[in-house]
Amino acid sequence: MSRDRGSISGAKSYGEAGEFWDSHDLDEVWDRTKPVDLDVDLQTEKFLFSVESELAHRIQALARSRGVSSETLVNLWLQEHVAAAGPP
């Protein structure tokens, strides 16, 4: 772990940091924190496609039975289908 960022936990590894935060709350050390500037640049794009209502309900039920979101299930199926189709 980088020591140049400062560490409230004093941990020498991510494991030690995890153990510290498993047993401490931020409100215990709030006075030792400082504001930081943070830039987040998400490069994710989403495309929306229409799906017939009955099909959407079936997909939701299948996803629920498999313990995943409908979005995850549809993406997995589409990846498999597109890969099987070969190059465009």
Buried (B, 14 or more C-beta within 10 A) or exposed (E): EEEEEEBBBEBEEEEBBEEBEEEEEEEEEEEEEEEEEEEEEEEEEEEEEEEEEEEEEEBEEBBEEEEBEBEEBBEEEEEEEEEEEEEE
